[in-house]
């Protein structure tokens, strides 16, 4: 599964589009937009699929290759640079990931509703999580992050505390997704859409965990001690 994700170069056009759909989160949205059948016709190579549809193979390879995203955070930098990384690497990616995961979950639940392994309720759970994440990220981008980029203030611990609490809720939601999907392991005989759904869910879960880690353990602690010290010096009554 990691052949594409670990490769620093481009997606191999000789690979079957079904394999790419399963191994490269986000590829299903590209294939769906271009009407490339990655499920039933997934054994066809990317090169052949592009030729049959009259598509520009290099443009398609470039678009798919751009979906490979780094997991590592910047080695060093200012809080403003870290905020920029979080927004571009995680916030914007979550906004892309979830609508496609919801679409695939709806399809899998409908097509395979008679299968005892079908993740019943997954699409609804993802929709609820999507709404919560959108609100959470908006609050960070509109309120908290601008405060941090300006250096913080004595009251910054209040919105940070709220974001930490919501991060805990996100973690519980991820645990619910894992229960619904059997730890995101597709059952034997699962179709490419089902396998791509679980691969995308696993990538989303990893991204969200890394996203929360960067905020909870790298970004927020840079401001909490300073805010506490400023607060103690302003007559808050702490001893």
Secondary structure as GFF3:
##gff-version 3
##sequence-region A 1 239
A	DSSP	alpha_helix	2	5	.	.	.	ID=ss1
A	DSSP	alpha_helix	17	23	.	.	.	ID=ss2
A	DSSP	alpha_helix	27	33	.	.	.	ID=ss3
A	DSSP	alpha_helix	46	53	.	.	.	ID=ss4
A	DSSP	alpha_helix	57	65	.	.	.	ID=ss5
A	DSSP	alpha_helix	79	86	.	.	.	ID=ss6
A	DSSP	pi_helix	87	91	.	.	.	ID=ss7
A	DSSP	alpha_helix	92	111	.	.	.	ID=ss8
A	DSSP	alpha_helix	122	139	.	.	.	ID=ss9
A	DSSP	pi_helix	140	144	.	.	.	ID=ss10
A	DSSP	alpha_helix	145	149	.	.	.	ID=ss11
A	DSSP	alpha_helix	156	181	.	.	.	ID=ss12
A	DSSP	alpha_helix	192	213	.	.	.	ID=ss13
A	DSSP	pi_helix	214	219	.	.	.	ID=ss14
A	DSSP	alpha_helix	221	232	.	.	.	ID=ss15
###
